[in-house]
Amino acid sequence: MSSIHRSISYRGGAGTAQRGAVLVIALIFLLLLTILAVSASSRSLLQERMAGGLLNAQRAQMSAQTALRGAEWMLWSSPAIVGTSFDCNQSPACYDPLHPTIDEVNFRSKPGWITAGSAKYLGLGGSVDFTTTANGKLADNPRYIVEDLGPTRPPGAGPQHESASTGEVNTGQPEFETYRITARGTGGNQNTVVVLESTFDAQKQ
C-alpha cells in the first residue's frame, strides 16, 4: 500500500499583516494630505485677510485725499465767486493755530476716528454720501479742518508766520493767504484711519 502525504500551508497570517501595513501607510498618507489641505486653507485665508486689509487702507487713503483736495478747491474757488469769500471766522472747521482748541489738536494728532470740530466732506456739490456709493462704502464720510496761517509772504519779505491778522498794507497786488488743511478718511471700518495734511496758498478776494 502506498501512503499519500498531503502538505497544506496556511498563509493567512502573512496576508493579514500585509493588509494591515497597507492600511497604516494609507492612513499616514491621508493624514499628510489632510495637513497639506489645512495648511493651504490657512494660507488662503491669511492672503484673503491681507488683501482685504490692503483694500481697506487704500479706501481710507483715497477718502482722506478726496477731502483734502476738496478743501483745497473750496479755498481756491471761493474768491472766483462774486460776492463770496472764505472767512475763517465764519467757518466752524477753521482755526487760528495761535489759539488752538482741543478739537483742533485732537483732530490733527489723536489716533482713531475723530469727528469733533471738523467738517464733513460730501463732494463738490455737497450731496455725495461716501458710505453708500457703489465704489466706496466707507464706514464714515471723510472730514477735514482748515487752519489760517496768515498772509503768504513774498520772497525776501521775512519768514512765514502763523497769524490770523497781521495788519499789513495792501499793495494792490493779489493777496494770498496760507492755509493748513488736515483731512481724515476711514476705510470699510473705523479701525482703519488715514490722516493727511497739506499747506495751500489761496488768493484772497
C-alpha positions in Angstrom: 0.0 0.0 0.0 1.2 3.4 -0.7 0.6 6.3 1.6 -0.3 9.8 0.4 1.2 12.7 2.2 -0.6 16.0 1.8 1.2 19.2 2.6 -1.1 22.1 3.5 0.3 25.5 4.1 -1.6 28.3 5.8 -0.7 31.8 4.6 -3.5 33.7 6.3 -1.2 35.2 8.9 1.2 36.8 6.4 -1.6 38.2 4.2 -3.3 39.8 7.2 -0.1 41.5 8.2 0.5 42.9 4.7 -3.1 44.3 4.5 -2.5 45.9 7.9 0.7 47.5 6.7 -1.1 48.9 3.6 -3.8 50.3 5.9 -1.3 52.0 8.1 0.5 53.5 5.1 -2.8 54.7 3.6 -3.7 56.3 6.9 -0.4 58.1 7.1 -0.8 59.5 3.5 -4.3 60.5 4.4 -3.0 62.4 7.4 -0.3 64.1 5.3 -2.9 65.1 2.7 -5.1 66.5 5.5 -2.3 68.5 6.9 -1.4 69.9 3.5 -5.1 70.8 2.9 -5.4 72.6 6.2 -2.1 74.5 5.6 -3.2 75.6 2.2 -6.6 76.7 3.5 -4.9 78.7 6.3 -2.6 80.4 3.8 -5.6 81.2 1.6 -7.5 82.8 4.5 -4.4 84.8 5.5 -3.9 86.1 2.0 -7.6 87.0 1.8 -7.3 88.9 5.0 -4.1 90.7 3.9 -5.8 91.6 0.6 -8.9 92.9 2.5 -6.7 94.9 4.8 -4.8 96.5 1.9 -8.0 97.3 0.1 -9.3 98.9 3.3 -6.2 101.0 3.7 -6.4 102.2 0.1 -10.0 103.2 0.6 -9.0 105.2 3.7 -6.2 106.8 1.8 -8.4 107.8 -1.1 -11.1 109.1 1.3 -8.6 111.4 3.0 -7.2 112.5 -0.3 -10.7 113.3 -1.6 -11.4 115.5 1.4 -8.0 117.2 1.2 -8.4 118.1 -2.5 -12.0 119.1 -1.9 -11.0 121.6 0.8 -8.2 123.0 -1.4 -10.7 123.5 -4.2 -13.1 125.3 -1.9 -10.3 127.7 -0.8 -9.1 128.3 -4.3 -12.5 128.7 -5.9 -14.1 130.9 -3.3 -12.6 134.2 -4.5 -13.8 133.5 -8.0 -17.4 133.5 -7.0 -18.7 137.1 -7.0 -19.8 138.2 -3.6 -18.3 135.3 -1.7 -15.0 134.6 0.0 -13.7 132.2 2.5 -14.0 133.6 6.0 -12.2 131.6 8.6 -14.1 133.3 11.4 -17.4 132.2 9.9 -16.4 128.6 9.3 -16.9 126.0 12.2 -14.0 123.9 10.9 -11.4 126.7 10.5 -9.0 127.6 13.3 -6.3 130.1 14.3 -3.2 128.0 15.1 -2.0 130.7 17.6 -5.0 129.8 19.7 -5.5 126.1 19.2 -8.6 124.3 20.6 -8.9 120.8 22.0 -10.9 119.7 18.9 -8.2 121.1 16.6 -5.3 119.4 18.4 -7.2 116.1 18.7 -8.1 116.1 15.0 -4.5 116.6 13.9 -2.7 114.3 16.3 -5.0 111.9 18.2 -5.3 108.3 16.8 -8.5 106.7 15.8 -11.6 108.2 14.2 -12.2 111.8 15.3 -15.1 113.9 14.2 -15.5 116.7 16.8 -14.8 120.2 15.4 -14.4 119.0 11.8 -16.4 119.5 8.6 -17.8 116.5 6.8 -16.9 116.4 3.1 -19.7 115.3 0.8 -18.2 116.1 -2.6 -18.1 119.3 -4.6 -21.9 119.6 -4.7 -22.3 118.6 -1.1 -24.6 115.7 -1.9 -22.3 112.6 -2.2 -22.6 110.1 0.6 -19.4 108.0 0.5 -20.9 105.4 2.9 -23.4 104.2 0.3 -21.7 104.7 -3.1 -21.1 101.5 -5.0 -17.3 102.0 -5.2 -16.8 103.4 -1.7 -19.0 102.0 1.1 -16.8 103.7 3.7 -17.6 103.5 7.4 -18.0 107.3 7.6 -17.6 110.2 5.2 -14.2 111.9 5.2 -13.7 115.0 7.4 -11.3 118.0 7.4 -10.3 121.1 9.3 -8.6 124.3 8.0 -6.1 126.4 9.8 -5.4 130.0 8.7 -1.6 130.5 8.8 -1.8 134.2 7.7 -0.9 136.1 4.6 1.6 134.5 2.2 4.9 136.4 2.3 6.7 137.1 -1.0 10.4 136.0 -1.3 12.7 138.2 0.8 9.8 139.6 3.0 10.8 137.5 6.0 9.8 134.2 7.4 6.3 132.9 7.2 4.4 133.2 10.4 1.2 131.8 11.8 -1.3 134.6 12.3 -4.9 135.3 11.5 -4.3 139.0 11.1 -1.1 141.0 10.6 -2.3 144.5 9.7 -0.2 144.5 6.5 -0.9 147.3 4.0 -2.5 146.3 0.7 0.0 146.9 -2.1 -2.6 146.5 -4.9 -1.2 143.1 -5.9 -3.2 139.9 -5.4 -3.0 138.8 -1.8 -2.6 135.2 -0.9 -3.5 133.5 2.4 -1.7 130.3 3.5 -3.9 127.6 5.0 -3.0 124.2 6.5 -5.6 121.5 5.8 -5.9 118.3 7.7 -8.1 115.5 6.4 -9.1 112.2 7.9 -10.5 109.3 6.0 -11.7 105.8 7.0 -12.0 102.5 5.2 -14.7 100.0 5.4 -14.5 100.1 9.2 -13.4 102.8 11.6 -10.3 100.8 12.7 -8.5 101.9 9.5 -7.9 105.7 9.6 -5.6 107.8 7.4 -4.6 111.4 8.3 -3.2 113.7 5.6 -2.1 117.3 5.7 -1.3 119.9 3.1 -0.2 123.6 3.1 -2.2 125.5 0.5 -2.0 129.2 -0.7 -5.2 130.7 -1.9 -5.9 134.1 -3.3 -8.0 136.4 -1.1 -10.9 138.2 -2.6 
